[in-house]
Amino acid sequence: MGISQIEKNKAILVGIYLLGHSHERTNYSLEELKRLAKTANLEVKMTFTQIRTASDPSWYIGKGKSKN
């Protein structure tokens, strides 16, 4: 009898570098998010970052966009 492997849910992490804030702050937040994903048994497939002047809700990613 073989050992069955449980398929992990996958995650894409998205972060923004806000002008006027340090890149270290964003990097720290993304690393923390990676650790939380691992704790939640998620497999991080990709990490994206973007430089923005401010956070904009029209750029948020939901279930539909993540399927693309």
C-alpha positions in Angstrom: 0.0 0.0 0.0 1.5 3.4 -1.0 1.6 6.5 0.9 -0.9 9.1 -0.3 0.2 12.6 -0.7 -2.2 15.4 0.3 -2.3 18.1 -2.4 -1.6 21.6 -1.0 -3.7 24.6 -1.8 -1.7 27.1 -3.8 -1.1 30.8 -3.1 0.1 33.8 -5.0 1.5 36.6 -2.9 1.2 40.2 -4.0 2.8 43.2 -2.4 3.3 46.9 -3.2 6.2 49.2 -2.5 4.7 52.5 -1.5 6.7 55.6 -2.4 8.0 57.1 0.8 8.2 53.7 2.6 11.3 51.5 2.8 11.5 48.4 0.6 12.7 46.6 3.7 9.2 47.1 5.2 7.5 45.5 2.2 10.0 42.7 2.1 9.5 42.0 5.8 5.7 41.9 5.3 6.0 39.5 2.3 8.4 37.2 4.2 5.9 37.2 7.1 3.1 36.4 4.7 5.2 33.5 3.3 5.7 32.1 6.8 1.9 32.4 7.5 1.1 30.6 4.2 3.5 27.8 5.1 1.9 27.5 8.5 -1.5 27.3 6.8 -0.1 24.5 4.6 -0.2 26.6 1.4 2.2 26.3 -1.4 3.4 29.7 -2.6 3.7 29.5 -6.3 4.6 33.1 -7.1 5.3 36.5 -5.5 4.6 39.7 -7.3 5.5 43.3 -6.2 4.7 46.6 -7.7 5.8 50.2 -7.0 2.8 52.5 -6.3 2.3 56.0 -4.9 -0.7 54.7 -2.9 -2.8 51.6 -2.3 -5.6 51.4 -4.8 -8.6 49.0 -4.3 -9.1 48.7 -8.0 -5.8 46.7 -8.1 -6.8 44.2 -5.4 -6.8 40.6 -6.6 -9.7 38.3 -5.8 -10.7 34.7 -6.7 -11.7 35.5 -10.2 -8.4 37.4 -11.1 -6.3 34.7 -9.5 -7.8 32.0 -11.8 -6.5 33.9 -14.8 
